[in-house]
Amino acid sequence: MDSNPLAFIELDKTDKTSPYQQVRMQILVAISKGRLKAGTKLPSVRALAEQLGLAVNTAAKVYKELEATGAVVTRGRHGTIVQATGDEGSIAVADAASELAGVATRWGISEKAALGYVRAAFSSQVG
């Protein structure tokens, strides 16, 4: 078994997307394409931070957001485990939400205002 299932992750320093977003998106894509299967144990936050040259808090934010979307679950001393099985709809929505957060941040739009736009978009849907 691969000792580091996230060895494939690479950060593009020329990309304007934040490093944590790049990592999170690469993990979600790997889950959706079956590269990371349910039950795969991910490296610790510290190990991921060291691997990628990130702050520990940045690596922790990646796992926290992945856990919030149901892609992974943290089981205390047992570590962080891939939970999602490639539910493309959930992953697509998580990616869209991530993109929205990035755009809102770049344009100085608050989280509250961005969520207002999302609510308005939902209320305008027919069906």
N, CA, C and O atoms as CSV, one atom per row, in Angstrom:
chain,resi,resn,atom,element,x,y,z
A,1,MET,N,N,0.848,-1.198,0.000
A,1,MET,CA,C,0.000,0.000,0.000
A,1,MET,C,C,0.880,1.243,0.000
A,1,MET,O,O,1.916,1.281,0.663
A,2,ASP,N,N,0.460,2.259,-0.749
A,2,ASP,CA,C,1.230,3.495,-0.841
A,2,ASP,C,C,1.294,4.148,0.530
A,2,ASP,O,O,0.266,4.346,1.178
A,3,SER,N,N,2.508,4.485,0.974
A,3,SER,CA,C,2.658,5.087,2.298
A,3,SER,C,C,2.153,6.533,2.327
A,3,SER,O,O,1.830,7.053,3.395
A,4,ASN,N,N,2.084,7.179,1.167
A,4,ASN,CA,C,1.541,8.529,1.100
A,4,ASN,C,C,0.560,8.617,-0.063
A,4,ASN,O,O,0.964,8.847,-1.203
A,5,PRO,N,N,-0.729,8.434,0.221
A,5,PRO,CA,C,-1.715,8.464,-0.862
A,5,PRO,C,C,-1.871,9.836,-1.512
A,5,PRO,O,O,-2.522,9.958,-2.550
A,6,LEU,N,N,-1.280,10.871,-0.911
A,6,LEU,CA,C,-1.390,12.217,-1.477
A,6,LEU,C,C,-0.083,12.683,-2.117
A,6,LEU,O,O,0.124,13.881,-2.310
A,7,ALA,N,N,0.791,11.742,-2.443
A,7,ALA,CA,C,2.079,12.093,-3.051
A,7,ALA,C,C,1.904,12.801,-4.392
A,7,ALA,O,O,2.809,13.504,-4.840
A,8,PHE,N,N,0.758,12.625,-5.032
A,8,PHE,CA,C,0.497,13.230,-6.347
A,8,PHE,C,C,0.228,14.726,-6.282
A,8,PHE,O,O,0.282,15.397,-7.313
A,9,ILE,N,N,-0.058,15.264,-5.116
A,9,ILE,CA,C,-0.448,16.673,-5.009
A,9,ILE,C,C,0.736,17.585,-5.292
A,9,ILE,O,O,1.832,17.410,-4.760
A,10,GLU,N,N,0.474,18.560,-6.146
A,10,GLU,CA,C,1.485,19.568,-6.472
A,10,GLU,C,C,0.846,20.940,-6.426
A,10,GLU,O,O,-0.281,21.133,-6.881
A,11,LEU,N,N,1.575,21.885,-5.873
A,11,LEU,CA,C,1.096,23.264,-5.833
A,11,LEU,C,C,1.690,24.044,-6.995
A,11,LEU,O,O,2.881,23.936,-7.290
A,12,ASP,N,N,0.846,24.829,-7.645
A,12,ASP,CA,C,1.284,25.695,-8.734
A,12,ASP,C,C,1.397,27.105,-8.169
A,12,ASP,O,O,0.392,27.779,-7.939
A,13,LYS,N,N,2.625,27.536,-7.950
A,13,LYS,CA,C,2.850,28.848,-7.339
A,13,LYS,C,C,2.446,29.998,-8.255
A,13,LYS,O,O,2.297,31.130,-7.794
A,14,THR,N,N,2.268,29.723,-9.549
A,14,THR,CA,C,1.843,30.770,-10.478
A,14,THR,C,C,0.320,30.906,-10.525
A,14,THR,O,O,-0.202,31.876,-11.072
A,15,ASP,N,N,-0.389,29.932,-9.950
A,15,ASP,CA,C,-1.851,29.950,-9.932
A,15,ASP,C,C,-2.322,30.932,-8.862
A,15,ASP,O,O,-1.793,30.939,-7.750
A,16,LYS,N,N,-3.310,31.755,-9.189
A,16,LYS,CA,C,-3.838,32.717,-8.218
A,16,LYS,C,C,-4.730,32.046,-7.176
A,16,LYS,O,O,-5.068,32.650,-6.158
A,17,THR,N,N,-5.112,30.788,-7.438
A,17,THR,CA,C,-5.909,30.034,-6.466
A,17,THR,C,C,-5.047,29.768,-5.246
A,17,THR,O,O,-3.880,29.395,-5.376
A,18,SER,N,N,-5.609,29.955,-4.071
A,18,SER,CA,C,-4.829,29.774,-2.846
A,18,SER,C,C,-4.333,28.328,-2.741
A,18,SER,O,O,-4.968,27.410,-3.260
A,19,PRO,N,N,-3.190,28.130,-2.062
A,19,PRO,CA,C,-2.648,26.773,-1.918
A,19,PRO,C,C,-3.645,25.794,-1.285
A,19,PRO,O,O,-3.763,24.655,-1.736
A,20,TYR,N,N,-4.356,26.230,-0.252
A,20,TYR,CA,C,-5.282,25.293,0.382
A,20,TYR,C,C,-6.399,24.885,-0.587
A,20,TYR,O,O,-6.844,23.738,-0.573
A,21,GLN,N,N,-6.850,25.826,-1.428
A,21,GLN,CA,C,-7.884,25.497,-2.408
A,21,GLN,C,C,-7.334,24.520,-3.457
A,21,GLN,O,O,-8.033,23.598,-3.876
A,22,GLN,N,N,-6.093,24.724,-3.873
A,22,GLN,CA,C,-5.479,23.814,-4.836
A,22,GLN,C,C,-5.424,22.398,-4.269
A,22,GLN,O,O,-5.766,21.435,-4.956
A,23,VAL,N,N,-4.995,22.274,-3.020
A,23,VAL,CA,C,-4.877,20.957,-2.387
A,23,VAL,C,C,-6.255,20.324,-2.242
A,23,VAL,O,O,-6.448,19.157,-2.583
A,24,ARG,N,N,-7.205,21.093,-1.738
A,24,ARG,CA,C,-8.558,20.579,-1.520
A,24,ARG,C,C,-9.163,20.098,-2.828
A,24,ARG,O,O,-9.766,19.026,-2.882
A,25,MET,N,N,-9.003,20.889,-3.882
A,25,MET,CA,C,-9.578,20.522,-5.169
A,25,MET,C,C,-8.895,19.274,-5.743
A,25,MET,O,O,-9.561,18.420,-6.327
A,26,GLN,N,N,-7.582,19.167,-5.582
A,26,GLN,CA,C,-6.885,17.978,-6.093
A,26,GLN,C,C,-7.347,16.713,-5.358
A,26,GLN,O,O,-7.470,15.651,-5.968
A,27,ILE,N,N,-7.599,16.828,-4.063
A,27,ILE,CA,C,-8.093,15.672,-3.301
A,27,ILE,C,C,-9.503,15.310,-3.762
A,27,ILE,O,O,-9.804,14.132,-3.960
A,28,LEU,N,N,-10.373,16.311,-3.935
A,28,LEU,CA,C,-11.742,16.028,-4.391
A,28,LEU,C,C,-11.745,15.370,-5.771
A,28,LEU,O,O,-12.510,14.435,-6.009
A,29,VAL,N,N,-10.906,15.846,-6.668
A,29,VAL,CA,C,-10.825,15.252,-8.005
A,29,VAL,C,C,-10.340,13.811,-7.900
A,29,VAL,O,O,-10.865,12.927,-8.578
A,30,ALA,N,N,-9.336,13.568,-7.050
A,30,ALA,CA,C,-8.812,12.202,-6.881
A,30,ALA,C,C,-9.889,11.267,-6.336
A,30,ALA,O,O,-9.950,10.100,-6.724
A,31,ILE,N,N,-10.736,11.771,-5.443
A,31,ILE,CA,C,-11.835,10.957,-4.914
A,31,ILE,C,C,-12.847,10.679,-6.021
A,31,ILE,O,O,-13.288,9.542,-6.193
A,32,SER,N,N,-13.214,11.720,-6.771
A,32,SER,CA,C,-14.239,11.549,-7.806
A,32,SER,C,C,-13.782,10.620,-8.918
A,32,SER,O,O,-14.608,9.940,-9.528
A,33,LYS,N,N,-12.493,10.575,-9.194
A,33,LYS,CA,C,-11.967,9.717,-10.257
A,33,LYS,C,C,-11.549,8.336,-9.746
A,33,LYS,O,O,-11.062,7.507,-10.515
A,34,GLY,N,N,-11.741,8.092,-8.446
A,34,GLY,CA,C,-11.420,6.784,-7.895
A,34,GLY,C,C,-9.961,6.582,-7.533
A,34,GLY,O,O,-9.567,5.483,-7.143
A,35,ARG,N,N,-9.160,7.621,-7.655
A,35,ARG,CA,C,-7.741,7.508,-7.275
A,35,ARG,C,C,-7.594,7.362,-5.763
A,35,ARG,O,O,-6.719,6.641,-5.282
A,36,LEU,N,N,-8.453,8.048,-5.024
A,36,LEU,CA,C,-8.524,7.893,-3.568
A,36,LEU,C,C,-9.840,7.203,-3.253
A,36,LEU,O,O,-10.913,7.763,-3.478
A,37,LYS,N,N,-9.757,6.010,-2.744
A,37,LYS,CA,C,-10.947,5.212,-2.468
A,37,LYS,C,C,-11.390,5.387,-1.015
A,37,LYS,O,O,-10.588,5.721,-0.143
A,38,ALA,N,N,-12.686,5.153,-0.773
A,38,ALA,CA,C,-13.216,5.201,0.581
A,38,ALA,C,C,-12.394,4.264,1.456
A,38,ALA,O,O,-12.084,3.140,1.063
A,39,GLY,N,N,-12.047,4.742,2.646
A,39,GLY,CA,C,-11.259,3.948,3.583
A,39,GLY,C,C,-9.768,4.248,3.542
A,39,GLY,O,O,-9.025,3.795,4.412
A,40,THR,N,N,-9.321,5.003,2.548
A,40,THR,CA,C,-7.899,5.352,2.452
A,40,THR,C,C,-7.547,6.318,3.571
A,40,THR,O,O,-8.214,7.335,3.758
A,41,LYS,N,N,-6.495,5.993,4.315
A,41,LYS,CA,C,-6.028,6.870,5.390
A,41,LYS,C,C,-5.108,7.925,4.789
A,41,LYS,O,O,-4.165,7.608,4.065
A,42,LEU,N,N,-5.400,9.187,5.104
A,42,LEU,CA,C,-4.604,10.295,4.597
A,42,LEU,C,C,-3.490,10.637,5.582
A,42,LEU,O,O,-3.583,10.301,6.762
A,43,PRO,N,N,-2.441,11.298,5.108
A,43,PRO,CA,C,-1.360,11.703,6.010
A,43,PRO,C,C,-1.891,12.644,7.087
A,43,PRO,O,O,-2.928,13.283,6.913
A,44,SER,N,N,-1.179,12.719,8.179
A,44,SER,CA,C,-1.558,13.650,9.244
A,44,SER,C,C,-1.472,15.076,8.723
A,44,SER,O,O,-0.842,15.337,7.698
A,45,VAL,N,N,-2.099,15.981,9.428
A,45,VAL,CA,C,-2.052,17.393,9.060
A,45,VAL,C,C,-0.602,17.857,9.000
A,45,VAL,O,O,-0.202,18.541,8.059
A,46,ARG,N,N,0.179,17.484,10.004
A,46,ARG,CA,C,1.592,17.894,10.033
A,46,ARG,C,C,2.366,17.325,8.858
A,46,ARG,O,O,3.177,18.022,8.250
A,47,ALA,N,N,2.121,16.066,8.538
A,47,ALA,CA,C,2.827,15.434,7.414
A,47,ALA,C,C,2.447,16.093,6.094
A,47,ALA,O,O,3.310,16.319,5.245
A,48,LEU,N,N,1.176,16.401,5.913
A,48,LEU,CA,C,0.734,17.067,4.684
A,48,LEU,C,C,1.359,18.452,4.587
A,48,LEU,O,O,1.828,18.848,3.519
A,49,ALA,N,N,1.370,19.190,5.694
A,49,ALA,CA,C,1.966,20.527,5.702
A,49,ALA,C,C,3.447,20.456,5.332
A,49,ALA,O,O,3.937,21.259,4.538
A,50,GLU,N,N,4.146,19.496,5.911
A,50,GLU,CA,C,5.571,19.344,5.625
A,50,GLU,C,C,5.805,18.961,4.165
A,50,GLU,O,O,6.690,19.512,3.509
A,51,GLN,N,N,5.017,18.025,3.664
A,51,GLN,CA,C,5.138,17.562,2.275
A,51,GLN,C,C,5.026,18.711,1.288
A,51,GLN,O,O,5.775,18.781,0.314
A,52,LEU,N,N,4.076,19.618,1.549
A,52,LEU,CA,C,3.767,20.672,0.588
A,52,LEU,C,C,4.367,22.031,0.941
A,52,LEU,O,O,4.215,22.994,0.190
A,53,GLY,N,N,5.047,22.107,2.081
A,53,GLY,CA,C,5.625,23.382,2.499
A,53,GLY,C,C,4.569,24.383,2.911
A,53,GLY,O,O,4.715,25.583,2.679
A,54,LEU,N,N,3.498,23.887,3.529
A,54,LEU,CA,C,2.399,24.738,3.984
A,54,LEU,C,C,2.458,24.905,5.494
A,54,LEU,O,O,3.112,24.127,6.189
A,55,ALA,N,N,1.780,25.909,5.990
A,55,ALA,CA,C,1.599,26.052,7.428
A,55,ALA,C,C,0.670,24.931,7.899
A,55,ALA,O,O,-0.214,24.498,7.160
A,56,VAL,N,N,0.875,24.473,9.117
A,56,VAL,CA,C,0.037,23.409,9.670
A,56,VAL,C,C,-1.434,23.834,9.670
A,56,VAL,O,O,-2.313,23.019,9.391
A,57,ASN,N,N,-1.702,25.095,9.979
A,57,ASN,CA,C,-3.088,25.582,9.986
A,57,ASN,C,C,-3.721,25.513,8.600
A,57,ASN,O,O,-4.923,25.275,8.476
A,58,THR,N,N,-2.922,25.719,7.567
A,58,THR,CA,C,-3.436,25.644,6.194
A,58,THR,C,C,-3.827,24.211,5.861
A,58,THR,O,O,-4.894,23.972,5.296
A,59,ALA,N,N,-2.966,23.257,6.210
A,59,ALA,CA,C,-3.265,21.845,5.973
A,59,ALA,C,C,-4.502,21.432,6.782
A,59,ALA,O,O,-5.343,20.677,6.295
A,60,ALA,N,N,-4.606,21.926,8.004
A,60,ALA,CA,C,-5.773,21.608,8.842
A,60,ALA,C,C,-7.052,22.156,8.210
A,60,ALA,O,O,-8.101,21.516,8.286
A,61,LYS,N,N,-6.974,23.333,7.587
A,61,LYS,CA,C,-8.139,23.929,6.924
A,61,LYS,C,C,-8.600,23.061,5.758
A,61,LYS,O,O,-9.799,22.914,5.521
A,62,VAL,N,N,-7.639,22.483,5.028
A,62,VAL,CA,C,-7.984,21.586,3.914
A,62,VAL,C,C,-8.826,20.434,4.444
A,62,VAL,O,O,-9.912,20.169,3.929
A,63,TYR,N,N,-8.331,19.746,5.471
A,63,TYR,CA,C,-9.045,18.587,6.015
A,63,TYR,C,C,-10.383,19.002,6.615
A,63,TYR,O,O,-11.375,18.288,6.468
A,64,LYS,N,N,-10.418,20.151,7.291
A,64,LYS,CA,C,-11.668,20.609,7.906
A,64,LYS,C,C,-12.735,20.841,6.839
A,64,LYS,O,O,-13.888,20.449,7.020
A,65,GLU,N,N,-12.359,21.477,5.728
A,65,GLU,CA,C,-13.329,21.727,4.662
A,65,GLU,C,C,-13.745,20.432,3.969
A,65,GLU,O,O,-14.909,20.267,3.606
A,66,LEU,N,N,-12.799,19.520,3.785
A,66,LEU,CA,C,-13.147,18.230,3.184
A,66,LEU,C,C,-14.104,17.459,4.089
A,66,LEU,O,O,-15.014,16.777,3.618
A,67,GLU,N,N,-13.883,17.579,5.385
A,67,GLU,CA,C,-14.770,16.897,6.329
A,67,GLU,C,C,-16.166,17.527,6.307
A,67,GLU,O,O,-17.167,16.818,6.402
A,68,ALA,N,N,-16.234,18.837,6.183
A,68,ALA,CA,C,-17.531,19.532,6.146
A,68,ALA,C,C,-18.363,19.108,4.941
A,68,ALA,O,O,-19.592,19.123,5.004
A,69,THR,N,N,-17.711,18.732,3.849
A,69,THR,CA,C,-18.433,18.290,2.653
A,69,THR,C,C,-18.694,16.790,2.651
A,69,THR,O,O,-19.372,16.280,1.759
A,70,GLY,N,N,-18.159,16.073,3.649
A,70,GLY,CA,C,-18.376,14.637,3.714
A,70,GLY,C,C,-17.377,13.822,2.915
A,70,GLY,O,O,-17.522,12.606,2.796
A,71,ALA,N,N,-16.371,14.476,2.367
A,71,ALA,CA,C,-15.382,13.746,1.573
A,71,ALA,C,C,-14.465,12.902,2.445
A,71,ALA,O,O,-14.025,11.826,2.040
A,72,VAL,N,N,-14.179,13.399,3.648
A,72,VAL,CA,C,-13.320,12.667,4.585
A,72,VAL,C,C,-13.953,12.715,5.968
A,72,VAL,O,O,-14.860,13.506,6.227
A,73,VAL,N,N,-13.464,11.866,6.839
A,73,VAL,CA,C,-13.880,11.880,8.230
A,73,VAL,C,C,-12.621,11.760,9.081
A,73,VAL,O,O,-11.717,10.989,8.760
A,74,THR,N,N,-12.568,12.527,10.168
A,74,THR,CA,C,-11.434,12.458,11.078
A,74,THR,C,C,-11.847,11.628,12.276
A,74,THR,O,O,-12.859,11.891,12.926
A,75,ARG,N,N,-11.039,10.624,12.548
A,75,ARG,CA,C,-11.358,9.686,13.633
A,75,ARG,C,C,-10.291,9.746,14.726
A,75,ARG,O,O,-9.627,8.754,15.026
A,76,GLY,N,N,-10.146,10.921,15.305
A,76,GLY,CA,C,-9.202,11.102,16.408
A,76,GLY,C,C,-7.819,10.586,16.088
A,76,GLY,O,O,-7.235,10.941,15.064
A,77,ARG,N,N,-7.296,9.750,16.961
A,77,ARG,CA,C,-5.923,9.251,16.782
A,77,ARG,C,C,-5.788,8.299,15.600
A,77,ARG,O,O,-4.675,7.955,15.201
A,78,HIS,N,N,-6.920,7.872,15.038
A,78,HIS,CA,C,-6.877,6.989,13.867
A,78,HIS,C,C,-6.672,7.771,12.572
A,78,HIS,O,O,-6.454,7.177,11.516
A,79,GLY,N,N,-6.742,9.093,12.648
A,79,GLY,CA,C,-6.430,9.929,11.506
A,79,GLY,C,C,-7.626,10.290,10.646
A,79,GLY,O,O,-8.782,10.085,11.014
A,80,THR,N,N,-7.300,10.833,9.491
A,80,THR,CA,C,-8.311,11.283,8.537
A,80,THR,C,C,-8.444,10.241,7.435
A,80,THR,O,O,-7.457,9.825,6.828
A,81,ILE,N,N,-9.682,9.830,7.191
A,81,ILE,CA,C,-9.978,8.737,6.270
A,81,ILE,C,C,-10.896,9.245,5.163
A,81,ILE,O,O,-11.823,10.015,5.417
A,82,VAL,N,N,-10.629,8.808,3.933
A,82,VAL,CA,C,-11.519,9.146,2.822
A,82,VAL,C,C,-12.860,8.463,3.074
A,82,VAL,O,O,-12.922,7.259,3.319
A,83,GLN,N,N,-13.918,9.241,3.011
A,83,GLN,CA,C,-15.254,8.713,3.275
A,83,GLN,C,C,-16.100,8.703,2.011
A,83,GLN,O,O,-16.885,7.780,1.792
A,84,ALA,N,N,-15.942,9.719,1.188
A,84,ALA,CA,C,-16.750,9.840,-0.031
A,84,ALA,C,C,-16.417,8.710,-0.988
A,84,ALA,O,O,-15.308,8.176,-0.987
A,85,THR,N,N,-17.379,8.366,-1.786
A,85,THR,CA,C,-17.177,7.289,-2.758
A,85,THR,C,C,-17.292,7.806,-4.184
A,85,THR,O,O,-17.603,7.052,-5.106
A,86,GLY,N,N,-17.041,9.086,-4.353
A,86,GLY,CA,C,-17.100,9.651,-5.696
A,86,GLY,C,C,-18.471,10.156,-6.076
A,86,GLY,O,O,-18.822,10.148,-7.256
A,87,ASP,N,N,-19.265,10.600,-5.100
A,87,ASP,CA,C,-20.570,11.184,-5.384
A,87,ASP,C,C,-20.324,12.463,-6.177
A,87,ASP,O,O,-20.020,13.513,-5.612
A,88,GLU,N,N,-20.458,12.356,-7.477
A,88,GLU,CA,C,-20.081,13.461,-8.350
A,88,GLU,C,C,-20.900,14.725,-8.091
A,88,GLU,O,O,-20.377,15.832,-8.216
A,89,GLY,N,N,-22.163,14.575,-7.735
A,89,GLY,CA,C,-22.992,15.745,-7.463
A,89,GLY,C,C,-22.481,16.524,-6.267
A,89,GLY,O,O,-22.344,17.746,-6.332
A,90,SER,N,N,-22.197,15.824,-5.169
A,90,SER,CA,C,-21.684,16.491,-3.969
A,90,SER,C,C,-20.332,17.125,-4.235
A,90,SER,O,O,-20.056,18.235,-3.782
A,91,ILE,N,N,-19.501,16.420,-4.965
A,91,ILE,CA,C,-18.171,16.948,-5.261
A,91,ILE,C,C,-18.277,18.176,-6.164
A,91,ILE,O,O,-17.545,19.148,-5.979
A,92,ALA,N,N,-19.184,18.134,-7.138
A,92,ALA,CA,C,-19.366,19.284,-8.030
A,92,ALA,C,C,-19.859,20.501,-7.258
A,92,ALA,O,O,-19.399,21.618,-7.494
A,93,VAL,N,N,-20.790,20.287,-6.337
A,93,VAL,CA,C,-21.300,21.397,-5.532
A,93,VAL,C,C,-20.204,21.929,-4.613
A,93,VAL,O,O,-20.067,23.141,-4.446
A,94,ALA,N,N,-19.423,21.027,-4.016
A,94,ALA,CA,C,-18.314,21.464,-3.159
A,94,ALA,C,C,-17.314,22.287,-3.963
A,94,ALA,O,O,-16.808,23.301,-3.480
A,95,ASP,N,N,-17.030,21.853,-5.180
A,95,ASP,CA,C,-16.111,22.610,-6.038
A,95,ASP,C,C,-16.696,23.982,-6.385
A,95,ASP,O,O,-15.985,24.986,-6.358
A,96,ALA,N,N,-17.979,24.023,-6.708
A,96,ALA,CA,C,-18.616,25.297,-7.042
A,96,ALA,C,C,-18.609,26.229,-5.830
A,96,ALA,O,O,-18.380,27.430,-5.970
A,97,ALA,N,N,-18.857,25.680,-4.656
A,97,ALA,CA,C,-18.839,26.487,-3.432
A,97,ALA,C,C,-17.439,27.031,-3.177
A,97,ALA,O,O,-17.269,28.182,-2.775
A,98,SER,N,N,-16.449,26.194,-3.414
A,98,SER,CA,C,-15.064,26.622,-3.242
A,98,SER,C,C,-14.724,27.746,-4.212
A,98,SER,O,O,-14.073,28.725,-3.846
A,99,GLU,N,N,-15.169,27.593,-5.436
A,99,GLU,CA,C,-14.924,28.624,-6.454
A,99,GLU,C,C,-15.628,29.915,-6.056
A,99,GLU,O,O,-15.047,30.995,-6.166
A,100,LEU,N,N,-16.872,29.816,-5.595
A,100,LEU,CA,C,-17.608,30.998,-5.149
A,100,LEU,C,C,-16.867,31.696,-4.016
A,100,LEU,O,O,-16.732,32.920,-4.022
A,101,ALA,N,N,-16.393,30.931,-3.054
A,101,ALA,CA,C,-15.667,31.519,-1.926
A,101,ALA,C,C,-14.417,32.246,-2.412
A,101,ALA,O,O,-14.093,33.328,-1.924
A,102,GLY,N,N,-13.719,31.647,-3.373
A,102,GLY,CA,C,-12.523,32.281,-3.908
A,102,GLY,C,C,-12.826,33.575,-4.635
A,102,GLY,O,O,-12.132,34.574,-4.447
A,103,VAL,N,N,-13.860,33.562,-5.468
A,103,VAL,CA,C,-14.248,34.762,-6.212
A,103,VAL,C,C,-14.709,35.850,-5.251
A,103,VAL,O,O,-14.324,37.011,-5.385
A,104,ALA,N,N,-15.533,35.469,-4.285
A,104,ALA,CA,C,-16.028,36.451,-3.315
A,104,ALA,C,C,-14.864,37.082,-2.552
A,104,ALA,O,O,-14.838,38.295,-2.348
A,105,THR,N,N,-13.919,36.274,-2.139
A,105,THR,CA,C,-12.766,36.783,-1.401
A,105,THR,C,C,-11.950,37.743,-2.261
A,105,THR,O,O,-11.553,38.816,-1.805
A,106,ARG,N,N,-11.705,37.349,-3.503
A,106,ARG,CA,C,-10.923,38.215,-4.402
A,106,ARG,C,C,-11.601,39.564,-4.632
A,106,ARG,O,O,-10.919,40.575,-4.798
A,107,TRP,N,N,-12.934,39.593,-4.645
A,107,TRP,CA,C,-13.668,40.827,-4.902
A,107,TRP,C,C,-14.109,41.535,-3.622
A,107,TRP,O,O,-14.802,42.551,-3.681
A,108,GLY,N,N,-13.714,41.010,-2.481
A,108,GLY,CA,C,-14.047,41.662,-1.218
A,108,GLY,C,C,-15.504,41.519,-0.814
A,108,GLY,O,O,-16.027,42.346,-0.068
A,109,ILE,N,N,-16.158,40.479,-1.300
A,109,ILE,CA,C,-17.557,40.216,-0.949
A,109,ILE,C,C,-17.570,39.381,0.331
A,109,ILE,O,O,-16.863,38.377,0.421
A,110,SER,N,N,-18.357,39.784,1.309
A,110,SER,CA,C,-18.404,39.052,2.576
A,110,SER,C,C,-19.080,37.690,2.411
A,110,SER,O,O,-19.816,37.459,1.451
A,111,GLU,N,N,-18.820,36.802,3.356
A,111,GLU,CA,C,-19.470,35.483,3.345
A,111,GLU,C,C,-20.989,35.647,3.399
A,111,GLU,O,O,-21.721,34.956,2.691
A,112,LYS,N,N,-21.455,36.564,4.242
A,112,LYS,CA,C,-22.893,36.783,4.386
A,112,LYS,C,C,-23.506,37.210,3.056
A,112,LYS,O,O,-24.560,36.708,2.665
A,113,ALA,N,N,-22.848,38.136,2.363
A,113,ALA,CA,C,-23.368,38.610,1.072
A,113,ALA,C,C,-23.335,37.486,0.032
A,113,ALA,O,O,-24.280,37.320,-0.739
A,114,ALA,N,N,-22.244,36.720,0.016
A,114,ALA,CA,C,-22.132,35.616,-0.947
A,114,ALA,C,C,-23.235,34.590,-0.710
A,114,ALA,O,O,-23.833,34.089,-1.662
A,115,LEU,N,N,-23.505,34.275,0.557
A,115,LEU,CA,C,-24.584,33.331,0.867
A,115,LEU,C,C,-25.939,33.896,0.439
A,115,LEU,O,O,-26.828,33.142,0.042
A,116,GLY,N,N,-26.097,35.213,0.519
A,116,GLY,CA,C,-27.322,35.846,0.040
A,116,GLY,C,C,-27.511,35.624,-1.454
A,116,GLY,O,O,-28.626,35.381,-1.916
A,117,TYR,N,N,-26.411,35.708,-2.212
A,117,TYR,CA,C,-26.490,35.440,-3.649
A,117,TYR,C,C,-26.881,33.984,-3.910
A,117,TYR,O,O,-27.659,33.700,-4.821
A,118,VAL,N,N,-26.341,33.070,-3.111
A,118,VAL,CA,C,-26.674,31.654,-3.279
A,118,VAL,C,C,-28.155,31.432,-2.980
A,118,VAL,O,O,-28.841,30.736,-3.728
A,119,ARG,N,N,-28.649,32.018,-1.894
A,119,ARG,CA,C,-30.072,31.869,-1.553
A,119,ARG,C,C,-30.957,32.437,-2.671
A,119,ARG,O,O,-31.971,31.842,-3.035
A,120,ALA,N,N,-30.561,33.587,-3.204
A,120,ALA,CA,C,-31.333,34.181,-4.301
A,120,ALA,C,C,-31.331,33.278,-5.518
A,120,ALA,O,O,-32.349,33.143,-6.197
A,121,ALA,N,N,-30.196,32.659,-5.797
A,121,ALA,CA,C,-30.111,31.748,-6.946
A,121,ALA,C,C,-31.026,30.550,-6.746
A,121,ALA,O,O,-31.697,30.119,-7.684
A,122,PHE,N,N,-31.060,30.004,-5.525
A,122,PHE,CA,C,-31.950,28.883,-5.247
A,122,PHE,C,C,-33.416,29.286,-5.406
A,122,PHE,O,O,-34.215,28.543,-5.976
A,123,SER,N,N,-33.755,30.463,-4.900
A,123,SER,CA,C,-35.172,30.872,-4.965
A,123,SER,C,C,-35.607,31.181,-6.391
A,123,SER,O,O,-36.801,31.174,-6.692
A,124,SER,N,N,-34.652,31.449,-7.262
A,124,SER,CA,C,-35.015,31.734,-8.654
A,124,SER,C,C,-35.142,30.472,-9.519
A,124,SER,O,O,-35.569,30.544,-10.671
A,125,GLN,N,N,-34.768,29.322,-8.954
A,125,GLN,CA,C,-34.854,28.055,-9.697
A,125,GLN,C,C,-36.317,27.628,-9.806
A,125,GLN,O,O,-37.080,27.740,-8.846
A,126,VAL,N,N,-36.687,27.153,-10.951
A,126,VAL,CA,C,-38.051,26.673,-11.164
A,126,VAL,C,C,-38.063,25.186,-10.909
A,126,VAL,O,O,-37.176,24.469,-11.371
A,127,GLY,N,N,-39.050,24.715,-10.182
A,127,GLY,CA,C,-39.180,23.277,-9.993
A,127,GLY,C,C,-39.156,22.923,-8.623
A,127,GLY,O,O,-39.254,21.742,-8.288
